[in-house]
Amino acid sequence: MFNIKGVTRAIIMAVTSVFVFGAAGGAIAATKWQQSHPRRAEVNHRLGNQDKRINQERREGELSKAQAQTLHRDDRGIRSEERTMASLDGGHITKQDQRTLNQQENQISKDIGK
């Protein structure tokens, strides 16, 4: 005869292990996908370029320290919004999210070039 409690416990442990390790594997795959999603990459690439432009304009004296700080703060806000949007949509941003973020980046880009 076998112990029913022992068998039940073994089944529960096996099922739990499958869920735990399955979820961990899925999280790793989702992280890789999130990092290389084209719409997110495009938005983040633009933010990086704008950061460089702000720093260049500051070095050349075209922007005051306060103006540069404001523009950097605005860029950080867009980056934060992009991350929030992605977290709500399974690690990617929608085409509408991208359009919204691009419009915000366009406004900051105009402010850099003034």
DSSP file (Angstrom, degrees, kcal/mol; ACC not computed):
  #  RESIDUE AA STRUCTURE BP1 BP2  ACC     N-H-->O    O-->H-N    N-H-->O    O-->H-N    TCO  KAPPA ALPHA  PHI   PSI    X-CA   Y-CA   Z-CA
    1    1 A M              0   0    0      0, 0.0     2,-0.3     0, 0.0     0, 0.0   0.000 360.0 360.0 360.0 151.4    0.0    0.0    0.0
    2    2 A F        -     0   0    0      3,-0.0     2,-0.6     4,-0.0     3,-0.1  -0.825 360.0-105.1-116.0 157.4    1.1    3.5   -0.6
    3    3 A N     >  -     0   0    0     -2,-0.3     4,-2.0     1,-0.2     5,-0.2  -0.692  22.4-158.4 -83.3 115.4    0.6    6.6    1.5
    4    4 A I  H  > S+     0   0    0     -2,-0.6     4,-2.5     1,-0.2     5,-0.2   0.841  92.3  54.3 -65.2 -34.8   -2.1    8.8    0.0
    5    5 A K  H  > S+     0   0    0      2,-0.2     4,-2.5     1,-0.2    -1,-0.2   0.906 108.7  49.0 -65.6 -40.4   -0.8   12.0    1.8
    6    6 A G  H  > S+     0   0    0      2,-0.2     4,-2.2     1,-0.2    -2,-0.2   0.897 112.6  46.9 -65.3 -41.6    2.7   11.4    0.4
    7    7 A V  H  X S+     0   0    0     -4,-2.0     4,-2.4     2,-0.2    -2,-0.2   0.922 112.9  49.3 -66.5 -44.6    1.4   11.0   -3.2
    8    8 A T  H  X S+     0   0    0     -4,-2.5     4,-2.5     1,-0.2    -2,-0.2   0.922 111.6  49.2 -60.4 -44.7   -0.8   14.0   -2.9
    9    9 A R  H  X S+     0   0    0     -4,-2.5     4,-2.3     1,-0.2    -1,-0.2   0.901 110.6  50.4 -61.9 -41.6    2.1   16.1   -1.6
   10   10 A A  H  X S+     0   0    0     -4,-2.2     4,-2.2     2,-0.2    -1,-0.2   0.894 111.0  48.8 -65.2 -40.1    4.4   14.9   -4.4
   11   11 A I  H  X S+     0   0    0     -4,-2.4     4,-2.6     2,-0.2     5,-0.2   0.927 111.3  49.5 -65.4 -44.5    1.8   15.8   -7.0
   12   12 A I  H  X S+     0   0    0     -4,-2.5     4,-2.5     1,-0.2    -2,-0.2   0.912 111.9  48.5 -61.0 -42.8    1.3   19.2   -5.5
   13   13 A M  H  X S+     0   0    0     -4,-2.3     4,-2.4     2,-0.2    -1,-0.2   0.897 111.7  49.7 -65.0 -40.3    5.0   19.8   -5.4
   14   14 A A  H  X S+     0   0    0     -4,-2.2     4,-2.0     2,-0.2    -2,-0.2   0.927 112.9  45.8 -65.2 -44.6    5.4   18.7   -9.1
   15   15 A V  H  X S+     0   0    0     -4,-2.6     4,-2.1     1,-0.2    -2,-0.2   0.912 112.6  50.9 -64.8 -42.7    2.6   20.9  -10.3
   16   16 A T  H  X S+     0   0    0     -4,-2.5     4,-2.8    -5,-0.2    -1,-0.2   0.909 108.6  52.2 -61.4 -42.7    3.9   23.9   -8.3
   17   17 A S  H  X S+     0   0    0     -4,-2.4     4,-2.8     1,-0.2     5,-0.4   0.904 107.4  52.2 -61.1 -41.6    7.4   23.4   -9.8
   18   18 A V  H  X S+     0   0    0     -4,-2.0     4,-2.1     1,-0.2    -1,-0.2   0.926 112.7  44.9 -61.1 -44.5    6.0   23.4  -13.3
   19   19 A F  H  X S+     0   0    0     -4,-2.1     4,-2.4     2,-0.2    -2,-0.2   0.926 115.1  47.1 -66.0 -44.5    4.2   26.7  -12.7
   20   20 A V  H  X S+     0   0    0     -4,-2.8     4,-2.0     2,-0.2    -2,-0.2   0.950 118.4  39.3 -63.8 -50.1    7.2   28.3  -10.9
   21   21 A F  H  X S+     0   0    0     -4,-2.8     4,-2.1     1,-0.2    -1,-0.2   0.841 115.3  53.4 -72.6 -31.6    9.7   27.3  -13.5
   22   22 A G  H  X S+     0   0    0     -4,-2.1     4,-2.1    -5,-0.4    -1,-0.2   0.911 109.7  47.9 -65.8 -42.6    7.3   28.0  -16.4
   23   23 A A  H  X S+     0   0    0     -4,-2.4     4,-2.2     2,-0.2    -2,-0.2   0.892 110.7  51.5 -65.9 -39.8    6.6   31.5  -15.2
   24   24 A A  H  X S+     0   0    0     -4,-2.0     4,-1.9     2,-0.2    -1,-0.2   0.917 110.4  48.3 -64.4 -42.7   10.3   32.2  -14.8
   25   25 A G  H  X S+     0   0    0     -4,-2.1     4,-2.1     1,-0.2    -1,-0.2   0.891 111.4  50.5 -63.9 -39.6   11.1   31.1  -18.3
   26   26 A G  H  X S+     0   0    0     -4,-2.1     4,-2.5     1,-0.2    -1,-0.2   0.873 108.2  52.6 -65.5 -37.9    8.2   33.2  -19.7
   27   27 A A  H  X S+     0   0    0     -4,-2.2     4,-2.1     2,-0.2    -1,-0.2   0.884 108.7  50.1 -65.9 -38.4    9.5   36.2  -17.8
   28   28 A I  H  X S+     0   0    0     -4,-1.9     4,-1.9     2,-0.2    -2,-0.2   0.927 112.3  46.7 -66.2 -44.0   12.9   35.8  -19.3
   29   29 A A  H  X S+     0   0    0     -4,-2.1     4,-2.1     1,-0.2    -2,-0.2   0.902 111.8  51.3 -64.5 -40.5   11.5   35.5  -22.8
   30   30 A A  H  X S+     0   0    0     -4,-2.5     4,-2.7     1,-0.2    -1,-0.2   0.881 107.1  53.9 -64.4 -38.0    9.3   38.5  -22.3
   31   31 A T  H  X S+     0   0    0     -4,-2.1     4,-2.0     2,-0.2    -1,-0.2   0.920 108.7  48.3 -63.2 -43.9   12.2   40.6  -21.1
   32   32 A K  H  X S+     0   0    0     -4,-1.9     4,-1.0     1,-0.2    -1,-0.2   0.916 113.6  47.7 -62.4 -41.9   14.2   39.8  -24.3
   33   33 A W  H  < S+     0   0    0     -4,-2.1     3,-0.5     1,-0.2     4,-0.4   0.897 109.6  53.0 -66.7 -40.3   11.2   40.7  -26.4
   34   34 A Q  H >< S+     0   0    0     -4,-2.7     3,-1.0     1,-0.2    -1,-0.2   0.900 105.9  53.5 -61.0 -41.5   10.5   43.9  -24.5
   35   35 A Q  H 3< S+     0   0    0     -4,-2.0    -1,-0.2     1,-0.2    -2,-0.2   0.762 115.2  38.8 -68.8 -24.3   14.1   45.1  -25.0
   36   36 A S  T 3< S+     0   0    0     -4,-1.0    -1,-0.2    -3,-0.5    -2,-0.2   0.257  76.0 133.9-112.6  13.5   14.1   44.7  -28.8
   37   37 A H    <>  -     0   0    0     -3,-1.0     4,-2.6    -4,-0.4     5,-0.2  -0.485  54.8-136.6 -66.8 128.2   10.5   45.8  -29.7
   38   38 A P  H  > S+     0   0    0      0, 0.0     4,-2.4     0, 0.0     5,-0.2   0.851  98.7  49.4 -59.4 -40.8   10.9   48.1  -32.7
   39   39 A R  H  > S+     0   0    0      2,-0.2     4,-2.1     1,-0.2     5,-0.2   0.915 114.5  45.2 -68.1 -39.9    8.5   50.9  -31.6
   40   40 A R  H  > S+     0   0    0      2,-0.2     4,-2.8     1,-0.2     5,-0.2   0.919 112.6  51.9 -66.1 -41.8   10.1   51.1  -28.1
   41   41 A A  H  X S+     0   0    0     -4,-2.6     4,-2.3     1,-0.2    -2,-0.2   0.902 109.6  49.7 -61.7 -41.2   13.5   51.1  -29.7
   42   42 A E  H  X S+     0   0    0     -4,-2.4     4,-2.2     2,-0.2    -1,-0.2   0.934 112.8  45.9 -64.6 -46.2   12.6   53.9  -32.0
   43   43 A V  H  X S+     0   0    0     -4,-2.1     4,-2.1     1,-0.2    -2,-0.2   0.939 115.6  46.0 -62.2 -46.9   11.2   56.1  -29.2
   44   44 A N  H  X S+     0   0    0     -4,-2.8     4,-2.1     1,-0.2    -1,-0.2   0.843 109.7  54.7 -68.1 -32.5   14.1   55.4  -27.0
   45   45 A H  H  X S+     0   0    0     -4,-2.3     4,-2.3    -5,-0.2    -1,-0.2   0.924 108.7  48.8 -64.5 -43.8   16.6   56.1  -29.8
   46   46 A R  H  X S+     0   0    0     -4,-2.2     4,-2.7     1,-0.2    -2,-0.2   0.908 109.4  52.3 -61.6 -41.7   15.0   59.5  -30.4
   47   47 A L  H  X S+     0   0    0     -4,-2.1     4,-2.1     1,-0.2    -1,-0.2   0.906 109.3  50.2 -61.9 -40.1   15.2   60.3  -26.7
   48   48 A G  H  X S+     0   0    0     -4,-2.1     4,-1.9     2,-0.2    -1,-0.2   0.906 110.6  49.0 -63.5 -42.0   18.9   59.4  -26.7
   49   49 A N  H  X S+     0   0    0     -4,-2.3     4,-2.4     1,-0.2    -2,-0.2   0.913 110.4  50.7 -63.6 -42.5   19.5   61.7  -29.7
   50   50 A Q  H  X S+     0   0    0     -4,-2.7     4,-2.7     1,-0.2    -1,-0.2   0.884 106.7  54.9 -64.0 -37.0   17.7   64.5  -28.1
   51   51 A D  H  X S+     0   0    0     -4,-2.1     4,-2.2     1,-0.2    -1,-0.2   0.924 109.6  47.0 -60.1 -44.1   19.7   64.1  -24.9
   52   52 A K  H  X S+     0   0    0     -4,-1.9     4,-2.5     2,-0.2    -2,-0.2   0.900 111.6  51.0 -64.5 -40.9   22.9   64.4  -27.0
   53   53 A R  H  X S+     0   0    0     -4,-2.4     4,-2.9     2,-0.2     5,-0.2   0.907 109.1  50.7 -63.8 -41.8   21.5   67.5  -28.8
   54   54 A I  H  X S+     0   0    0     -4,-2.7     4,-2.2     1,-0.2    -2,-0.2   0.943 112.2  46.9 -60.4 -47.2   20.6   69.2  -25.5
   55   55 A N  H  X S+     0   0    0     -4,-2.2     4,-2.3     2,-0.2    -2,-0.2   0.894 113.1  49.2 -62.2 -40.2   24.1   68.5  -24.1
   56   56 A Q  H  X S+     0   0    0     -4,-2.5     4,-2.2     2,-0.2     6,-0.2   0.930 111.3  48.3 -65.0 -46.0   25.7   69.8  -27.4
   57   57 A E  H  <>S+     0   0    0     -4,-2.9     5,-2.2     1,-0.2     6,-1.2   0.862 111.5  51.4 -63.2 -35.4   23.6   73.0  -27.4
   58   58 A R  H ><5S+     0   0    0     -4,-2.2     3,-1.1    -5,-0.2    -1,-0.2   0.928 109.5  49.0 -66.8 -44.9   24.5   73.6  -23.7
   59   59 A R  H 3<5S+     0   0    0     -4,-2.3    -2,-0.2     1,-0.3    -1,-0.2   0.873 111.1  50.5 -61.9 -36.6   28.2   73.2  -24.4
   60   60 A E  T 3<5S-     0   0    0     -4,-2.2    -1,-0.3    -5,-0.2    -2,-0.2   0.519 116.0-115.5 -81.2  -4.3   27.9   75.6  -27.3
   61   61 A G  T < 5S+     0   0    0     -3,-1.1    -3,-0.2    -4,-0.4    -2,-0.1   0.571  83.7 119.7  83.4   8.9   26.1   78.2  -25.1
   62   62 A E  S   <S+     0   0    0     -5,-2.2     2,-0.4    -6,-0.2    -4,-0.2   0.742  75.3  41.9 -77.3 -23.5   22.8   78.0  -27.1
   63   63 A L  S    S-     0   0    0     -6,-1.2    -2,-0.2    -9,-0.1    -1,-0.1  -0.960  82.4-129.1-122.8 141.3   20.9   76.8  -24.0
   64   64 A S     >  -     0   0    0     -2,-0.4     4,-2.5     1,-0.1     5,-0.2  -0.370  33.2-105.5 -76.9 167.5   21.2   78.0  -20.5
   65   65 A K  H  > S+     0   0    0      1,-0.2     4,-2.5     2,-0.2     5,-0.2   0.913 122.7  50.1 -59.9 -42.7   21.8   75.5  -17.7
   66   66 A A  H  > S+     0   0    0      2,-0.2     4,-2.3     1,-0.2    -1,-0.2   0.900 110.1  49.7 -64.4 -41.4   18.1   76.0  -16.6
   67   67 A Q  H  > S+     0   0    0      2,-0.2     4,-2.5     1,-0.2    -1,-0.2   0.925 111.7  48.7 -63.0 -44.0   16.8   75.5  -20.1
   68   68 A A  H  X S+     0   0    0     -4,-2.5     4,-2.7     1,-0.2     5,-0.2   0.915 110.8  50.6 -62.7 -43.0   18.9   72.3  -20.5
   69   69 A Q  H  X S+     0   0    0     -4,-2.5     4,-2.4     1,-0.2    -1,-0.2   0.908 110.5  49.6 -61.8 -41.4   17.7   71.0  -17.1
   70   70 A T  H  X S+     0   0    0     -4,-2.3     4,-2.4     2,-0.2    -2,-0.2   0.922 112.0  47.4 -63.3 -44.5   14.1   71.6  -18.1
   71   71 A L  H  X S+     0   0    0     -4,-2.5     4,-2.3     2,-0.2    -2,-0.2   0.902 112.1  49.6 -65.1 -40.9   14.5   69.8  -21.5
   72   72 A H  H  X S+     0   0    0     -4,-2.7     4,-2.5     2,-0.2    -1,-0.2   0.907 110.7  50.9 -62.5 -41.3   16.2   66.9  -19.8
   73   73 A R  H  X S+     0   0    0     -4,-2.4     4,-1.9     2,-0.2    -2,-0.2   0.913 109.7  49.9 -62.4 -42.7   13.4   66.7  -17.2
   74   74 A D  H  X S+     0   0    0     -4,-2.4     4,-1.9     2,-0.2    -2,-0.2   0.907 110.5  49.9 -62.9 -41.9   10.8   66.7  -20.1
   75   75 A D  H  X S+     0   0    0     -4,-2.3     4,-2.6     1,-0.2    -2,-0.2   0.907 108.4  52.5 -62.6 -41.8   12.7   63.9  -21.8
   76   76 A R  H  X S+     0   0    0     -4,-2.5     4,-2.5     1,-0.2    -1,-0.2   0.876 107.0  54.1 -61.8 -35.8   12.8   61.9  -18.6
   77   77 A G  H  X S+     0   0    0     -4,-1.9     4,-2.3     2,-0.2    -1,-0.2   0.899 108.9  47.5 -64.0 -40.6    9.0   62.4  -18.4
   78   78 A I  H  X S+     0   0    0     -4,-1.9     4,-2.6     2,-0.2    -2,-0.2   0.921 111.6  50.4 -65.9 -43.3    8.5   61.0  -21.9
   79   79 A R  H  X S+     0   0    0     -4,-2.6     4,-2.1     1,-0.2    -2,-0.2   0.908 111.4  48.7 -61.5 -41.3   10.8   58.0  -21.1
   80   80 A S  H  X S+     0   0    0     -4,-2.5     4,-2.3     2,-0.2    -1,-0.2   0.906 111.1  49.8 -63.9 -41.8    8.8   57.3  -17.9
   81   81 A E  H  X S+     0   0    0     -4,-2.3     4,-2.8     2,-0.2    -2,-0.2   0.891 108.7  53.2 -64.6 -38.9    5.6   57.5  -19.9
   82   82 A E  H  X S+     0   0    0     -4,-2.6     4,-2.4     2,-0.2    -2,-0.2   0.918 109.7  48.1 -61.7 -43.6    6.9   55.1  -22.5
   83   83 A R  H  X S+     0   0    0     -4,-2.1     4,-2.2     2,-0.2    -2,-0.2   0.898 112.0  49.3 -64.3 -40.6    7.8   52.6  -19.8
   84   84 A T  H  X S+     0   0    0     -4,-2.3     4,-1.4     2,-0.2    -2,-0.2   0.934 111.1  49.4 -63.8 -45.9    4.4   53.0  -18.2
   85   85 A M  H  X S+     0   0    0     -4,-2.8     4,-0.8     1,-0.2     3,-0.3   0.918 111.8  49.5 -58.6 -43.9    2.7   52.5  -21.6
   86   86 A A  H ><>S+     0   0    0     -4,-2.4     5,-3.0     1,-0.2     3,-0.7   0.887 106.9  54.4 -64.3 -39.2    4.8   49.4  -22.2
   87   87 A S  H ><5S+     0   0    0     -4,-2.2     3,-0.6     1,-0.2    -1,-0.2   0.804 108.4  50.4 -66.6 -26.6    4.0   47.9  -18.8
   88   88 A L  H 3<5S+     0   0    0     -4,-1.4    -1,-0.2    -3,-0.3    -2,-0.2   0.663 112.5  47.0 -82.7 -16.7    0.3   48.2  -19.6
   89   89 A D  T X<5S-     0   0    0     -4,-0.8     3,-0.8    -3,-0.7    -1,-0.2  -0.126 123.7 -88.4-120.3  36.4    0.6   46.5  -23.0
   90   90 A G  T < 5S-     0   0    0     -3,-0.6    -3,-0.2     1,-0.2    -4,-0.1   0.794  89.7 -46.4  68.2  29.0    2.7   43.4  -22.3
   91   91 A G  T 3 <S+     0   0    0     -5,-3.0     2,-0.3     1,-0.3    -1,-0.2   0.454 121.3  81.5  95.7   0.6    6.1   45.0  -22.8
   92   92 A H  S <  S-     0   0    0     -3,-0.8     2,-0.4    -6,-0.6    -1,-0.3  -0.849  70.7-123.5-129.0 169.2    5.5   46.9  -26.0
   93   93 A I        -     0   0    0     -2,-0.3   -54,-0.2    -3,-0.1   -53,-0.1  -0.891  26.8-121.2-111.6 147.8    3.9   50.1  -27.0
   94   94 A T     >  -     0   0    0     -2,-0.4     4,-2.4     1,-0.1     5,-0.1  -0.271  29.1-105.1 -77.5 169.1    1.0   50.4  -29.5
   95   95 A K  H  > S+     0   0    0      1,-0.2     4,-2.3     2,-0.2     5,-0.1   0.885 124.5  51.2 -62.7 -37.5    1.2   52.4  -32.7
   96   96 A Q  H  > S+     0   0    0      2,-0.2     4,-2.6     1,-0.2    -1,-0.2   0.908 108.0  51.8 -66.3 -40.8   -1.0   55.1  -31.0
   97   97 A D  H  > S+     0   0    0      1,-0.2     4,-2.7     2,-0.2     5,-0.2   0.927 110.0  50.0 -57.6 -44.8    1.3   55.2  -28.0
   98   98 A Q  H  X S+     0   0    0     -4,-2.4     4,-2.7     1,-0.2    -2,-0.2   0.911 109.9  49.6 -61.9 -43.4    4.2   55.7  -30.4
   99   99 A R  H  X S+     0   0    0     -4,-2.3     4,-2.3     2,-0.2    -1,-0.2   0.925 111.7  49.3 -61.1 -44.0    2.4   58.5  -32.2
  100  100 A T  H  X S+     0   0    0     -4,-2.6     4,-1.8     1,-0.2    -2,-0.2   0.938 113.4  45.2 -60.6 -48.0    1.7   60.2  -28.9
  101  101 A L  H  X S+     0   0    0     -4,-2.7     4,-2.5     1,-0.2    -1,-0.2   0.888 111.3  53.5 -64.8 -39.0    5.3   59.9  -27.7
  102  102 A N  H  X S+     0   0    0     -4,-2.7     4,-2.6     2,-0.2    -1,-0.2   0.886 106.3  52.7 -63.9 -38.4    6.6   61.1  -31.0
  103  103 A Q  H  X S+     0   0    0     -4,-2.3     4,-1.7     2,-0.2    -1,-0.2   0.914 110.8  47.3 -62.5 -41.5    4.4   64.2  -30.9
  104  104 A Q  H  X S+     0   0    0     -4,-1.8     4,-1.9     1,-0.2    -2,-0.2   0.912 112.5  49.2 -65.3 -41.8    5.8   65.0  -27.4
  105  105 A E  H  X S+     0   0    0     -4,-2.5     4,-2.7     1,-0.2    -2,-0.2   0.873 106.6  56.8 -65.2 -36.7    9.4   64.4  -28.6
  106  106 A N  H  X S+     0   0    0     -4,-2.6     4,-2.1     2,-0.2    -1,-0.2   0.901 106.2  50.2 -61.0 -40.1    8.7   66.7  -31.6
  107  107 A Q  H  X S+     0   0    0     -4,-1.7     4,-1.8     2,-0.2    -1,-0.2   0.923 112.3  45.9 -65.5 -43.6    7.8   69.6  -29.3
  108  108 A I  H  X S+     0   0    0     -4,-1.9     4,-1.9     1,-0.2    -2,-0.2   0.892 109.1  56.5 -65.2 -38.5   10.9   69.1  -27.2
  109  109 A S  H  X S+     0   0    0     -4,-2.7     4,-1.7     1,-0.2    -1,-0.2   0.907 106.8  49.4 -60.1 -42.0   13.0   68.9  -30.4
  110  110 A K  H  < S+     0   0    0     -4,-2.1     4,-0.4     1,-0.2    -1,-0.2   0.890 109.2  52.7 -62.9 -38.7   11.6   72.3  -31.5
  111  111 A D  H >< S+     0   0    0     -4,-1.8     3,-0.7     1,-0.2    -1,-0.2   0.822 105.7  54.6 -67.7 -30.9   12.5   73.7  -28.1
  112  112 A I  H 3< S+     0   0    0     -4,-1.9    -1,-0.2     1,-0.2    -2,-0.2   0.914 107.6  49.5 -67.4 -41.3   16.1   72.4  -28.4
  113  113 A G  T 3<        0   0    0     -4,-1.7    -1,-0.2     1,-0.2    -2,-0.2   0.443 360.0 360.0 -81.3   0.6   16.6   74.2  -31.7
  114  114 A K    <         0   0    0     -3,-0.7    -1,-0.2    -4,-0.4    -2,-0.1   0.505 360.0 360.0 -69.2 360.0   15.3   77.6  -30.6
